[in-house]
Amino acid sequence: MTSAIAFQYWGMQKVNNSKLKIFQTKRSALRGLRALWQLRGI
């Protein structure tokens, strides 16, 4: 029983970590695009 709960918790952590990574890459990609946009504007 406890192992099932631990496994569920571990799975949730993995999902949260991947969501966080995707969010961070999206943010960095947006930042890169913004920087490129500013360079083009000059």
PQR file with spaces between the fields and no chain letter, atoms N, CA, C, O and H, PARSE charges and radii, in Angstrom:
ATOM       1  N    MET     1       0.840   -1.203    0.000 -0.4000 1.5000
ATOM       2  CA   MET     1       0.000    0.000    0.000 -0.0000 2.0000
ATOM       3  C    MET     1       0.878    1.257    0.000  0.5500 1.7000
ATOM       4  O    MET     1       0.682    2.174   -0.798 -0.5500 1.4000
ATOM       5  N    THR     2       1.850    1.273    0.918 -0.4000 1.5000
ATOM       6  CA   THR     2       2.713    2.467    1.011 -0.0000 2.0000
ATOM       7  C    THR     2       3.534    2.644   -0.259  0.5500 1.7000
ATOM       8  O    THR     2       3.771    3.767   -0.703 -0.5500 1.4000
ATOM       9  H    THR     2       2.009    0.529    1.567  0.4000 1.0000
ATOM      10  N    SER     3       3.967    1.524   -0.843 -0.4000 1.5000
ATOM      11  CA   SER     3       4.789    1.611   -2.058 -0.0000 2.0000
ATOM      12  C    SER     3       3.978    2.222   -3.201  0.5500 1.7000
ATOM      13  O    SER     3       4.516    2.972   -4.016 -0.5500 1.4000
ATOM      14  H    SER     3       3.774    0.612   -0.482  0.4000 1.0000
ATOM      15  N    ALA     4       2.686    1.901   -3.257 -0.4000 1.5000
ATOM      16  CA   ALA     4       1.823    2.455   -4.308 -0.0000 2.0000
ATOM      17  C    ALA     4       1.711    3.967   -4.134  0.5500 1.7000
ATOM      18  O    ALA     4       1.776    4.715   -5.109 -0.5500 1.4000
ATOM      19  H    ALA     4       2.250    1.292   -2.595  0.4000 1.0000
ATOM      20  N    ILE     5       1.545    4.408   -2.902 -0.4000 1.5000
ATOM      21  CA   ILE     5       1.446    5.847   -2.617 -0.0000 2.0000
ATOM      22  C    ILE     5       2.762    6.534   -2.972  0.5500 1.7000
ATOM      23  O    ILE     5       2.774    7.602   -3.584 -0.5500 1.4000
ATOM      24  H    ILE     5       1.492    3.800   -2.109  0.4000 1.0000
ATOM      25  N    ALA     6       3.870    5.903   -2.577 -0.4000 1.5000
ATOM      26  CA   ALA     6       5.191    6.468   -2.878 -0.0000 2.0000
ATOM      27  C    ALA     6       5.384    6.568   -4.387  0.5500 1.7000
ATOM      28  O    ALA     6       5.921    7.556   -4.888 -0.5500 1.4000
ATOM      29  H    ALA     6       3.860    5.035   -2.080  0.4000 1.0000
ATOM      30  N    PHE     7       4.943    5.535   -5.108 -0.4000 1.5000
ATOM      31  CA   PHE     7       5.095    5.536   -6.565 -0.0000 2.0000
ATOM      32  C    PHE     7       4.258    6.646   -7.184  0.5500 1.7000
ATOM      33  O    PHE     7       4.708    7.332   -8.102 -0.5500 1.4000
ATOM      34  H    PHE     7       4.508    4.732   -4.701  0.4000 1.0000
ATOM      35  N    GLN     8       3.027    6.823   -6.674 -0.4000 1.5000
ATOM      36  CA   GLN     8       2.158    7.894   -7.167 -0.0000 2.0000
ATOM      37  C    GLN     8       2.812    9.247   -6.936  0.5500 1.7000
ATOM      38  O    GLN     8       2.828   10.097   -7.826 -0.5500 1.4000
ATOM      39  H    GLN     8       2.662    6.265   -5.929  0.4000 1.0000
ATOM      40  N    TYR     9       3.354    9.446   -5.732 -0.4000 1.5000
ATOM      41  CA   TYR     9       4.005   10.707   -5.383 -0.0000 2.0000
ATOM      42  C    TYR     9       5.188   10.962   -6.304  0.5500 1.7000
ATOM      43  O    TYR     9       5.375   12.076   -6.792 -0.5500 1.4000
ATOM      44  H    TYR     9       3.341    8.756   -5.008  0.4000 1.0000
ATOM      45  N    TRP    10       5.993    9.914   -6.542 -0.4000 1.5000
ATOM      46  CA   TRP    10       7.170   10.022   -7.416 -0.0000 2.0000
ATOM      47  C    TRP    10       6.733   10.383   -8.828  0.5500 1.7000
ATOM      48  O    TRP    10       7.365   11.208   -9.488 -0.5500 1.4000
ATOM      49  H    TRP    10       5.841    9.009   -6.145  0.4000 1.0000
ATOM      50  N    GLY    11       5.638    9.759   -9.294 -0.4000 1.5000
ATOM      51  CA   GLY    11       5.118   10.056  -10.626 -0.0000 2.0000
ATOM      52  C    GLY    11       4.678   11.504  -10.722  0.5500 1.7000
ATOM      53  O    GLY    11       4.940   12.176  -11.719 -0.5500 1.4000
ATOM      54  H    GLY    11       5.125    9.089   -8.758  0.4000 1.0000
ATOM      55  N    MET    12       4.003   11.988   -9.678 -0.4000 1.5000
ATOM      56  CA   MET    12       3.554   13.383   -9.656 -0.0000 2.0000
ATOM      57  C    MET    12       4.747   14.325   -9.719  0.5500 1.7000
ATOM      58  O    MET    12       4.724   15.318  -10.446 -0.5500 1.4000
ATOM      59  H    MET    12       3.790   11.442   -8.867  0.4000 1.0000
ATOM      60  N    GLN    13       5.788   14.013   -8.956 -0.4000 1.5000
ATOM      61  CA   GLN    13       6.997   14.840   -8.945 -0.0000 2.0000
ATOM      62  C    GLN    13       7.611   14.905  -10.343  0.5500 1.7000
ATOM      63  O    GLN    13       8.022   15.971  -10.800 -0.5500 1.4000
ATOM      64  H    GLN    13       5.807   13.206   -8.366  0.4000 1.0000
ATOM      65  N    LYS    14       7.670   13.749  -11.020 -0.4000 1.5000
ATOM      66  CA   LYS    14       8.246   13.704  -12.362 -0.0000 2.0000
ATOM      67  C    LYS    14       7.425   14.569  -13.316  0.5500 1.7000
ATOM      68  O    LYS    14       7.985   15.316  -14.119 -0.5500 1.4000
ATOM      69  H    LYS    14       7.337   12.882  -10.649  0.4000 1.0000
ATOM      70  N    VAL    15       6.108   14.468  -13.230 -0.4000 1.5000
ATOM      71  CA   VAL    15       5.223   15.255  -14.105 -0.0000 2.0000
ATOM      72  C    VAL    15       5.427   16.738  -13.830  0.5500 1.7000
ATOM      73  O    VAL    15       5.559   17.534  -14.760 -0.5500 1.4000
ATOM      74  H    VAL    15       5.653   13.861  -12.578  0.4000 1.0000
ATOM      75  N    ASN    16       5.452   17.113  -12.542 -0.4000 1.5000
ATOM      76  CA   ASN    16       5.653   18.514  -12.184 -0.0000 2.0000
ATOM      77  C    ASN    16       6.988   19.023  -12.691  0.5500 1.7000
ATOM      78  O    ASN    16       7.077   20.144  -13.191 -0.5500 1.4000
ATOM      79  H    ASN    16       5.344   16.467  -11.786  0.4000 1.0000
ATOM      80  N    ASN    17       8.039   18.199  -12.564 -0.4000 1.5000
ATOM      81  CA   ASN    17       9.365   18.606  -13.029 -0.0000 2.0000
ATOM      82  C    ASN    17       9.373   18.831  -14.530  0.5500 1.7000
ATOM      83  O    ASN    17       9.954   19.805  -15.009 -0.5500 1.4000
ATOM      84  H    ASN    17       7.966   17.289  -12.157  0.4000 1.0000
ATOM      85  N    SER    18       8.727   17.933  -15.281 -0.4000 1.5000
ATOM      86  CA   SER    18       8.709   18.089  -16.739 -0.0000 2.0000
ATOM      87  C    SER    18       7.902   19.322  -17.124  0.5500 1.7000
ATOM      88  O    SER    18       8.268   20.035  -18.059 -0.5500 1.4000
ATOM      89  H    SER    18       8.254   17.143  -14.891  0.4000 1.0000
ATOM      90  N    LYS    19       6.796   19.581  -16.405 -0.4000 1.5000
ATOM      91  CA   LYS    19       5.996   20.782  -16.682 -0.0000 2.0000
ATOM      92  C    LYS    19       6.833   22.026  -16.426  0.5500 1.7000
ATOM      93  O    LYS    19       6.802   22.979  -17.205 -0.5500 1.4000
ATOM      94  H    LYS    19       6.498   19.002  -15.646  0.4000 1.0000
ATOM      95  N    LEU    20       7.577   22.007  -15.335 -0.4000 1.5000
ATOM      96  CA   LEU    20       8.423   23.141  -14.987 -0.0000 2.0000
ATOM      97  C    LEU    20       9.481   23.361  -16.058  0.5500 1.7000
ATOM      98  O    LEU    20       9.741   24.495  -16.460 -0.5500 1.4000
ATOM      99  H    LEU    20       7.602   21.233  -14.702  0.4000 1.0000
ATOM     100  N    LYS    21      10.097   22.261  -16.524 -0.4000 1.5000
ATOM     101  CA   LYS    21      11.124   22.364  -17.564 -0.0000 2.0000
ATOM     102  C    LYS    21      10.539   22.948  -18.834  0.5500 1.7000
ATOM     103  O    LYS    21      11.150   23.816  -19.456 -0.5500 1.4000
ATOM     104  H    LYS    21       9.887   21.339  -16.197  0.4000 1.0000
ATOM     105  N    ILE    22       9.352   22.477  -19.230 -0.4000 1.5000
ATOM     106  CA   ILE    22       8.701   22.988  -20.439 -0.0000 2.0000
ATOM     107  C    ILE    22       8.428   24.480  -20.269  0.5500 1.7000
ATOM     108  O    ILE    22       8.665   25.271  -21.183 -0.5500 1.4000
ATOM     109  H    ILE    22       8.855   21.771  -18.725  0.4000 1.0000
ATOM     110  N    PHE    23       7.926   24.861  -19.084 -0.4000 1.5000
ATOM     111  CA   PHE    23       7.627   26.269  -18.811 -0.0000 2.0000
ATOM     112  C    PHE    23       8.893   27.112  -18.904  0.5500 1.7000
ATOM     113  O    PHE    23       8.883   28.195  -19.490 -0.5500 1.4000
ATOM     114  H    PHE    23       7.733   24.220  -18.342  0.4000 1.0000
ATOM     115  N    GLN    24       9.985   26.612  -18.323 -0.4000 1.5000
ATOM     116  CA   GLN    24      11.248   27.359  -18.349 -0.0000 2.0000
ATOM     117  C    GLN    24      11.781   27.494  -19.763  0.5500 1.7000
ATOM     118  O    GLN    24      12.280   28.557  -20.133 -0.5500 1.4000
ATOM     119  H    GLN    24       9.993   25.732  -17.847  0.4000 1.0000
ATOM     120  N    THR    25      11.683   26.431  -20.566 -0.4000 1.5000
ATOM     121  CA   THR    25      12.174   26.519  -21.945 -0.0000 2.0000
ATOM     122  C    THR    25      11.323   27.492  -22.743  0.5500 1.7000
ATOM     123  O    THR    25      11.843   28.237  -23.574 -0.5500 1.4000
ATOM     124  H    THR    25      11.277   25.568  -20.266  0.4000 1.0000
ATOM     125  N    LYS    26      10.016   27.490  -22.497 -0.4000 1.5000
ATOM     126  CA   LYS    26       9.130   28.440  -23.186 -0.0000 2.0000
ATOM     127  C    LYS    26       9.533   29.867  -22.828  0.5500 1.7000
ATOM     128  O    LYS    26       9.608   30.736  -23.697 -0.5500 1.4000
ATOM     129  H    LYS    26       9.593   26.885  -21.822  0.4000 1.0000
ATOM     130  N    ARG    27       9.791   30.100  -21.542 -0.4000 1.5000
ATOM     131  CA   ARG    27      10.170   31.440  -21.094 -0.0000 2.0000
ATOM     132  C    ARG    27      11.489   31.871  -21.718  0.5500 1.7000
ATOM     133  O    ARG    27      11.614   33.002  -22.190 -0.5500 1.4000
ATOM     134  H    ARG    27       9.730   29.394  -20.836  0.4000 1.0000
ATOM     135  N    SER    28      12.473   30.977  -21.724 -0.4000 1.5000
ATOM     136  CA   SER    28      13.781   31.324  -22.303 -0.0000 2.0000
ATOM     137  C    SER    28      13.647   31.537  -23.813  0.5500 1.7000
ATOM     138  O    SER    28      14.315   32.399  -24.385 -0.5500 1.4000
ATOM     139  H    SER    28      12.371   30.059  -21.341  0.4000 1.0000
ATOM     140  N    ALA    29      12.778   30.746  -24.455 -0.4000 1.5000
ATOM     141  CA   ALA    29      12.562   30.913  -25.898 -0.0000 2.0000
ATOM     142  C    ALA    29      11.933   32.279  -26.169  0.5500 1.7000
ATOM     143  O    ALA    29      12.322   32.970  -27.110 -0.5500 1.4000
ATOM     144  H    ALA    29      12.235   30.046  -23.991  0.4000 1.0000
ATOM     145  N    LEU    30      10.963   32.664  -25.343 -0.4000 1.5000
ATOM     146  CA   LEU    30      10.330   33.976  -25.497 -0.0000 2.0000
ATOM     147  C    LEU    30      11.350   35.081  -25.308  0.5500 1.7000
ATOM     148  O    LEU    30      11.359   36.069  -26.043 -0.5500 1.4000
ATOM     149  H    LEU    30      10.647   32.102  -24.578  0.4000 1.0000
ATOM     150  N    ARG    31      12.218   34.903  -24.304 -0.4000 1.5000
ATOM     151  CA   ARG    31      13.251   35.907  -24.039 -0.0000 2.0000
ATOM     152  C    ARG    31      14.185   36.027  -25.243  0.5500 1.7000
ATOM     153  O    ARG    31      14.549   37.132  -25.646 -0.5500 1.4000
ATOM     154  H    ARG    31      12.211   34.101  -23.707  0.4000 1.0000
ATOM     155  N    GLY    32      14.570   34.877  -25.818 -0.4000 1.5000
ATOM     156  CA   GLY    32      15.446   34.872  -26.993 -0.0000 2.0000
ATOM     157  C    GLY    32      14.778   35.565  -28.172  0.5500 1.7000
ATOM     158  O    GLY    32      15.416   36.345  -28.879 -0.5500 1.4000
ATOM     159  H    GLY    32      14.274   33.980  -25.491  0.4000 1.0000
ATOM     160  N    LEU    33      13.494   35.282  -28.386 -0.4000 1.5000
ATOM     161  CA   LEU    33      12.758   35.911  -29.479 -0.0000 2.0000
ATOM     162  C    LEU    33      12.699   37.421  -29.281  0.5500 1.7000
ATOM     163  O    LEU    33      12.862   38.191  -30.227 -0.5500 1.4000
ATOM     164  H    LEU    33      12.976   34.648  -27.811  0.4000 1.0000
ATOM     165  N    ARG    34      12.464   37.832  -28.038 -0.4000 1.5000
ATOM     166  CA   ARG    34      12.387   39.263  -27.735 -0.0000 2.0000
ATOM     167  C    ARG    34      13.713   39.941  -28.028  0.5500 1.7000
ATOM     168  O    ARG    34      13.756   41.035  -28.590 -0.5500 1.4000
ATOM     169  H    ARG    34      12.332   37.206  -27.269  0.4000 1.0000
ATOM     170  N    ALA    35      14.806   39.268  -27.636 -0.4000 1.5000
ATOM     171  CA   ALA    35      16.148   39.818  -27.887 -0.0000 2.0000
ATOM     172  C    ALA    35      16.385   39.948  -29.393  0.5500 1.7000
ATOM     173  O    ALA    35      16.903   40.962  -29.860 -0.5500 1.4000
ATOM     174  H    ALA    35      14.771   38.379  -27.179  0.4000 1.0000
ATOM     175  N    LEU    36      16.003   38.919  -30.146 -0.4000 1.5000
ATOM     176  CA   LEU    36      16.148   38.960  -31.606 -0.0000 2.0000
ATOM     177  C    LEU    36      15.324   40.103  -32.190  0.5500 1.7000
ATOM     178  O    LEU    36      15.779   40.817  -33.084 -0.5500 1.4000
ATOM     179  H    LEU    36      15.581   38.095  -29.766  0.4000 1.0000
ATOM     180  N    TRP    37      14.106   40.266  -31.674 -0.4000 1.5000
ATOM     181  CA   TRP    37      13.214   41.328  -32.145 -0.0000 2.0000
ATOM     182  C    TRP    37      13.851   42.698  -31.927  0.5500 1.7000
ATOM     183  O    TRP    37      13.806   43.564  -32.800 -0.5500 1.4000
ATOM     184  H    TRP    37      13.736   39.686  -30.948  0.4000 1.0000
ATOM     185  N    GLN    38      14.449   42.878  -30.740 -0.4000 1.5000
ATOM     186  CA   GLN    38      15.100   44.152  -30.422 -0.0000 2.0000
ATOM     187  C    GLN    38      16.286   44.387  -31.350  0.5500 1.7000
ATOM     188  O    GLN    38      16.501   45.509  -31.809 -0.5500 1.4000
ATOM     189  H    GLN    38      14.485   42.174  -30.031  0.4000 1.0000
ATOM     190  N    LEU    39      17.059   43.334  -31.629 -0.4000 1.5000
ATOM     191  CA   LEU    39      18.201   43.461  -32.537 -0.0000 2.0000
ATOM     192  C    LEU    39      17.726   43.847  -33.935  0.5500 1.7000
ATOM     193  O    LEU    39      18.359   44.663  -34.605 -0.5500 1.4000
ATOM     194  H    LEU    39      16.884   42.423  -31.256  0.4000 1.0000
ATOM     195  N    ARG    40      16.626   43.269  -34.369 -0.4000 1.5000
ATOM     196  CA   ARG    40      16.089   43.595  -35.695 -0.0000 2.0000
ATOM     197  C    ARG    40      15.582   45.031  -35.733  0.5500 1.7000
ATOM     198  O    ARG    40      15.644   45.705  -36.761 -0.5500 1.4000
ATOM     199  H    ARG    40      16.112   42.606  -33.825  0.4000 1.0000
ATOM     200  N    GLY    41      15.076   45.483  -34.583 -0.4000 1.5000
ATOM     201  CA   GLY    41      14.527   46.834  -34.510 -0.0000 2.0000
ATOM     202  C    GLY    41      15.599   47.912  -34.632  0.5500 1.7000
ATOM     203  O    GLY    41      15.322   49.025  -35.079 -0.5500 1.4000
ATOM     204  H    GLY    41      15.025   44.936  -33.748  0.4000 1.0000
ATOM     205  N    ILE    42      16.832   47.575  -34.230 -0.4000 1.5000
ATOM     206  CA   ILE    42      17.923   48.554  -34.257 -0.0000 2.0000
ATOM     207  C    ILE    42      18.294   48.891  -35.700  0.5500 1.7000
ATOM     208  O    ILE    42      19.193   49.698  -35.935 -0.5500 1.4000
ATOM     209  H    ILE    42      17.057   46.671  -33.867  0.4000 1.0000
